[in-house]
Amino acid sequence: MARSGAGFTLVVTGGGTGGHIFPGIAVAQAMMARRPDGRVVFIGTERAVDQDAMRHYRFESRAVPCGALKGRGPLARLKTLAQLPASLMAARRVLAEIRPQVVLGVGGYVTGPVVLAAKTLKIATCIHEQNSVPGLTNRRLGGLVDRVFLSIPGSEAYFPKERCLLSGNPLRREILDLARQPGEAGRVMLVLGGSQGAHRLNTLLPAAIAGLGRLAEGWRVIHQTGAADETPVREAYQDAGIRAEVAAFFTDMAAVYQQAGLVVSRAGATTLAELTALGKPAILVPFPFAADDHQRHNALALVKAGAALMLDQAGLRAEVLTRELAALLGDDSRRREMGRAARGLARPAAAETIVSECLALAERRGGSHVQEK
């Protein structure tokens, strides 16, 4: 299947959330830095979240129709299962056109048919698992692919150990560039709900910050809400007289992170990798309905290292958040210690590690034309 004499081509497949797409973008950036003569093509879905995330990056992309299984009702699952043969055939057609040497799955339901199609075409395959508890698709694929890249120690228990490599979670170039810059964080509370927002955090934070009173003086708020809650959250801050920059989504996350002295966030794997790379102290409120409760397991790694506090969403009240925020805002040395602990967990070379392994895998498959130049 590999193209004799052609430049190296990598397909990255996945989607459904920014947490899946952004690690793929990071690997693509690292691949093009290593092999400017190469080519990276993304295969995702036509869902808005995938298209929006890719819009700011100049990579080729294709879409394969595919539905979800986990977390759906019986009728939706039946529809997805009935669609799988068509999804597999569509993926085969796209791969036959692109003719890559390696296919890398980064999670999300589209990964399944694309990686399976690659196997039928004898293309080398890898997956990357961002979370401590793997998703359904990656668990199914782990026994089939040539390599499994892991972000968090312990998740190798779900895969054949001889295929696993602890790479860390790849971060986009703009985040890594920021991590290398010296400088003190600003007095900004950054609230992140993930790429699709977090309604419970959006509801609690304006009231919690209002409860700080004079402790919040000198601090301001940047709050990513997701599309649904942008207007009511902005109005809640205005009504409370709090300086806040509110947006559904921030495209330049490096600029936002640069200002943050404290982060309140969900516990998605990509966000946590960014927090550790940048050394940001955090209060984490894991999404309780995440598949297999993986956000809680993700957060525990930071909590155990002293890099973050974790609060359960169940029964969480604004006054509890106020108390935890007050303790951190009033203790500069504690925030610095948490930031140092966070940096100790970072794996900034994750994308380069994955790129090196993909190139080596292609070479072992007989693609002598992919050797480093």
N, C-alpha and C positions, 0 to 999 in steps of 0.2 A: 504493500500500500504506500510506503514511503516513496517520495519522488527522488529518484537517483539524480544527483547533480544539482538539486534545487536547494535554496536556503531553508533553514530550519523553520518549521511552522508549528505553533502550539495552539490548541483549542482550549479555551477555558469555558466551562459550562456550569451554570447554577443561577440562582436568583430567588426572588420572592421577598427578600429583605436586604437592606444595606449591609447587614452583617454577613450575608453570603457574597454579595457582589464586591464589596470593597477589598477583601483579601485577594480576590481574583484580579482586580485592577492593580493591586500592589505587585503581584507576581508578573503581570503584563508589563508594568513599568520597569521592573528589574530585568525582565527578559530582553526588552528592547535596549536597555542600557548595556547589557552584556553582548547582545547580538543585534546591532543596528541593521544588519542585512536580513534579519528574520521577519517573521510575521506572526501576529497574535490575532485570533478571531474569537469573539465571545458568542456562545450559543445560549440564549436565555428564552424567556417567554415574551409575549406581547403585553404583559401586565404593566400598568403605569409605573409601579415602583421600580421595575427593571429598567424601563426606558428612561425614566427621570434620572436614575443614578448614572447611567451611561452617557447621558447627553453632554456632560462636561468633559468627556475624555474622547480622544480621537482614535478610537479603536474600531475596527470592523466588527459588525455584529450581525447575527442571524437569529431568527425566532423559530422555535419548534412548539406546536400546540401540545399542551400537556396539562393535566389537572392534578390536584392533590389527593392524597389518601388519608393521612393522619389528621385527626381533628375535624373530619367532615362527617356528615350524616350518611346513613346507608345508601340513599339514592345517589348522592354525590360520589361516593366511593365506587358504586357500580358503574356510574358513567365514566369515571376515570379508568377503571379496569377495562371497560369496553373500548376506550380510546387508546389504550397502550399499544396495540399492534400498529395503529396508524402513526402514533408518536414515534415508535421505533423505526418505521419505514421512512418517515420524514427525516429523522436524525441520520439514517444511513445515506439518504440522498444528499443532505448537506455536507456530511463528512466526505463522501465520495467526490464532491465538487472541491472541497478545500484541500483534501489530501494531507492531513497533518502527520507529523511523526509521533506526537504525544497528545493525549487528551487528559486534562486535569479537571476533575469535578470538585466544586467548592461548596456543594450543599444546595438544598432546595430540590423540589420534585423533578424538575427538568433534567437534573443530573442523571437520574436513573436511565431513561431511554437513550440518552446521548452516550453514556459510558458503555452501556450494553451494546449499542450499535457499533461503537469503536471495537469492542471485543470481537464481534462477528466479522469485522473487517481487518482483524489482526493488527490493530494499532495499539501501541503501548498506552497503558492507562494508569492514572494516579487519582487519589482523592485527598482532599484536605478537610480535616474535622476541626472546626473552631472551638466547639464546646467540650466541657468535661464529660458530658453524657452524649454520645453520638445520636444524630437524628436517624429516623427510620431508613431513609434512602442510603445513607453511608453505611449503616450496619449491614444492610443487605449486600452492598457492593464490596465490603471489606475483604471478603474471601475470594473475590474475582479479580481485583485489580493487581497491578504489579507493585504498587507502592502506596502506603498510607501515611500521610503527614499529619502530625498531631500538634495541637497547641498547648495542651495542659497535661502535665504528668498524671498518670492514672488511667487515662482514657484508652491506653493500649490494651486494657483488659477486655475490651469489646472486639478486638481484631486479632488476626494471626500475628503473633509478636514478631516473627521473622520479617514481616513486611512493613513494620512500623518504624518511623523516624520522628523523634521529637524535634520539630522545626520551630515551633512558636507560631504565632498568628501574624501573617504578613501585613505590613502597614504601608499606606500610600506614601509616596516620596515626600509630599508636602508635610506630612506629620513627622517623618524621620528627619527632615531638614530642620524643623522646629526643635526637635529633641536635641539636636547638636548645638543649638544656640544658647549661649549663657544668658543669664538675666533672671530677675526676680518676678514672680507672678504678681499680677495686679490684685486689687481688692474687689474681686468680682465673684459672685456666686453664680455658677453655671448650672442650669437645670437641663438635663437631657432625658428624653423619653424614648430614644431610639428613632430610627428613620420614619416610623409611623406614629410617633407620639405615644403618650401614656396618660390616659384620662385621669386616673386616680392621682398621679403626681401633679398634673395640671390643676386639679381641684384643691389639693392640699397646700401647695407651695405658697401661693399668694397670702393665704391666711397665716401660715406658719411664719413667714418672713415679717408680716405685719406685727405678729406677736413679739418680735425681738425688740421692738421699741428703739431706744437709743443705742443698743448694741449693734444695730445695723448701720449706724451713721458712718459714713465714709465708704460704705460698700454699695455696689449696685448689682443688678441682676441681669443676666442674659438667659433667656428661657426659650428652648426649642419645644414647640407644642405639638407638632403634627398639624395637618390641615383642619381637622374638625374643631379644635379648641382654640385656635389662634385668637379670634375676636373676644370670646368671653374671658380668656386669661389676661389679655391686654387690658380689658375694662376692669378686671378685678385688681390689678396692680394700680391702675389709675385711681380707682375708688379708695385704695388704701394709702395713696400718696407715696408710692414706692417707685424709685427710678428703675425702670426695667426696659430692656430691649427684647421684644417678643417677636418671634417669627415661626412660621410653620416648619421651615427647614433652612439650615445654613449651608450654603455651598462651599464657603471657605472656612472649613472647620479649624484649620491651623490658626487663622487669625482669631477665632473665638477662643480656642484653647489657650492661646498665648496670654490672654488677659486673666484667666481663671486662677483664683487662689483657693477655691473649694468647689467641688462638683457634687451635685445630687443627681443620681442617675439610676436607670435600670442597670441590669448586669449582663447585657449582651456581650459575647466574647470579643467582638471587634472594639467596642467601646472600652472594655477593660484593658485590652492590649494597648490602646491609645493612652489610657490613663497611666499605665505602668511605664510606657516609653517616655512620657512627658513628666513623670514624677508628680502627679496630681493627687492630693488627698481627697477622699470621697466618702459620701454617705450613699450606700447602695440599697435600693428597694427592688429586689428581684420581681419580675413579672410572675405571679403565682401560677398562671395557666400555661407557661411555656412547656413545650413537650418534655416529658420526663423530669420536670422541675429543674431543667439544666441551668437556668440562671442562678438558682440558689447555689448549686454546686460550683458554678463559675466564681461566684462572689466569695465563697469560703476560702479559696486560695489567697485572695487579697486580705481577708479578715485575719486568717491565721498568721500572715506575715506582718500584721500591724499596719497595713497600708490603707485600710478602709473600715468603716462601720457598716453593719448590715441591719436593716429594719424590715420586719415582716409587713407586707401590705395588709394582711388580715387584721382588722381592728385598729389600724394605724390612724391616729388623730393628729390634727394640726399642732396641738400643744406638745405632743411627743416630739415631733419634728422641730418645733421651736426650741425645746430643751437641748436636743442634740446639736442643733446649729449654734446655739448660744455657747455651749461648751467649747466648740471648735473655733468659733470666731474670736473668743476671748483668750485663746491660747496659741500664740504664734509659733512657739517652739514645738508644740504637739503637731501642728499642721506640717511643719518642716520635717519632723521625724517620719510622719506618715508618707510624705512625698519621697523621702530617701528610701523607705521600705518599698514603695511602689517601684521605683527605678531598679531595685534589686531583683525584681521579678521579670524585667523586660528582656525580650529576645529580639533585638533590632535587626539581626541578620536573617530573619525568617524567610523573607522573599528570596534572598540570594541563595539560601540553602536549598529551597525548592527548585529554583532555576538550575542550580548545579546538578541536582539529582535528575531532573527532567532531561537535561542534555546528556548525562551519563547513561540514562536508561535508553535513550534513542540510539546512542552509540553502541551499546551492548546489543541492540536489536539489529545492528548491521548497517546503520546509517553513517558511514564514514564521512559523508559530506557535512555532518553537523559538528565535527570537531571544532574546538576553539581556534580562531584565527589570530 
